Amino acid sequence: MNYSEKEFQVLDAIDRWEISSQRQLAGHTGISVGKINYLLRELLAKGLVKMGNLKRNSAKIGYTYLLTRKGLEAKSRAAARFVNAKLEEYNTLRRVLATRLAEVEARGGLRVVFVGPEAVKECLASIISETQSPVRMVSHCDDWQALQGFQPDHYDMAIGFADEGIRAVREKCQQVPAEKLMLLW
């Protein structure tokens, strides 16, 4: 049986921490208390979670949520499936970015400024290195406004992401020739 990512988060939290309330579980997972209530009912009904009595320990009062043997097995299978899915997504993203870098190179963009998140910059740098691309990332900035501070003759292209599209980027970067601007997505 396949379990949702939220079900996996609940199973993982119950396995990692001693959870004695739905509010505590919501705090560990970032899932709303209402959704936690629904998920716990489902997991209890499926036999993946059970209530454990803590009254034997005088320092604790009440009950705690515990994974059953079936719950531990389900968590393990779900973890493997989620890791595989995330790795597939990551590899797909790397292929798309490698294709975009080849387009940058084809347009003569050998010296680029990347505009966007640091994590994506690191991924691009890794792709450039692994593919031995002649493209060099000469600088990085977090947003298109910051590109205004760069001298256009110090780079061939500015590449990155924008929520608004290329027209909005061109408006923000009016002193940069339009042919030097390229969105990766």
Secondary structure by P-SEA (a helix, b strand, c coil): ccccaaaaaaaaaaaccccccaaaaaaaccccaaaaaaaaaaaaaaccbbbbbccccccccbbbbbbcaaaaaaaaaaaaaaaaaaaaaaaaaaaaaaaaaaaaaaacccbbbbcccaaaaaaaaaaaaaaccccccccccccccccccccccccccccccccccaaaaaaaccccccccccccc
